[in-house]
């Protein structure tokens, strides 16, 4: 996974290769793969967090961007 970004077909191929790895190693490679998509994922979102995002811990932990707010994704 040397390339910074991967095409859709490269991601598909990488998923197939990751599936062949021992289960104990797959999670690490799937996390690496998430950073290779061509679109911005939520973690890369640099939009300013506002009070409407609404959690008191945001000020406590100096959360300033939407990407710093943890998002649960269902697959």
N, C-alpha and C positions, 0 to 999 in steps of 0.2 A: 504494500500500500504506500508506495513512494509518492504517487501523484497527490497533489493537494485536493483536487476534485475528480470525481469519477462520473462517467456517463451512465445512463440508465442501464445499458447492456453490461457495462463493467460492474455495476453494483449487483446486477443479477448474477453474473459469473462469480463475484466475490461471495455472495450468499451461498451459492452451491459449494464453494470451496470451504467456507466456514462450517457448513453442515457436516463435512467429512472429518472435522477436527474432533478430538475427545470433548465430551460435554463440559468438562471442567475448564476448557480454554475458550469455548465459544463466546462467552459473555464479553471478554476483553476485546475480541475481534469485532463483535457487533457494535460495541461502543466506538471503536475506531472508525468503523464503516459509517456510523451516523454523522461523523464530521466530514465525510467525503461527498455528501450530496450537494448538488448544484444550487439548491434553494437555501435560503436562510432558515435555520431551525429556530425554535423558540429560545434556545440557550444563547444564540448569537444576536438576539433582538436587543438593539441598543436604544430603543425608544425609552423616553423618560418615564419612570414609574411615578404615579400620582397618588394622591389621597384616595382617589376612586378605586385604586387597586386594593386598598383598604385593610392592610394588616398592621397592627401596632408594632410588630417585630421589625417592620421595614426600617423605621427610624432607629431602633435599637441596634440593628446590624448594618446600618448605613446602606441599605438597598436603594440604588438610584436608577437602575434600568429594569425594564420588564424582563429581560433575560436572566436577571438575578432572582426572579420569583420562580420557585419550583413548580413545574407543570406535570401533571400526571397524564400520560398518554395510554389509551386503551388500544390494543391491537386485536 
